[in-house]
Amino acid sequence: MTPTQKLEDYSQEQHDTWNFLYDRQKAHLQGKASQLYLDTLAEMSDTLTRTSIPMVADMASQLKKATGWSIEIVPGLIPPSEFFKLLSQKKFCTSTWVRRKDQVDYIEEPDMFHDTFGHIPPLMNADFGSFMHRFGQIGTALSNNGRAFQVTQLQRLYWFFVEFGFIREAGKAKLFGAGIMSSYGETTHAWESRNTSKVFNLAEVMSTPFQTDVIQNEYYILDSIPELERELNHWFERTI
Ligand SMILES: [Fe+2]
């Protein structure tokens, strides 16, 4: 059964926690986050609401109209093959549970604040949407062919770009990845690391293992999303 989301399932305390997370993080990101992210967050302000937990159907309908992407509700983490398949159909997935008040600084598993505030806004950007779609198609092809090592390489790319990447804008390194956007501590830490972050290199990223349960100590700065999509295509052609 597909999970659903109902406004009445949330308590006022959960809405207040959401509002606290949203306001604190938006203020913290000013001057640090990429303009791409800040602009798309602002574009989504009618549906990715600030004072109450957003309704997935409203965000999905705005996104669909603007970009063709939609949003699927999932109970939590899903296997990589399912995740790739959704992306290949231009569907991003989100959970609908919101962390407790005592978890505002850290949660082990991604909640709805991470999945939506972190991941959804940049999908409004055509270059990022195109990259994610292609990423999903390539991931689907590789997992259907049992290419476990190449799937791991893709997961590393996702980690170091989509979750914890910087992008360069007007010559400056700016925060971009959803793992940074949705975390106060990661924002502070990543911003302090901006001068020691490396230039994004696909081969290097794909051979760098990552750990999900510690604060990041390696960040990469990407110069161009369309260029990354081209490089990913070349890698895929050489891989198959
Ligand atoms: Fe994520």
Residues whose N, C-alpha, C, O or C-beta is under 5 A from the ligand:
A	BS01	LIG	A178
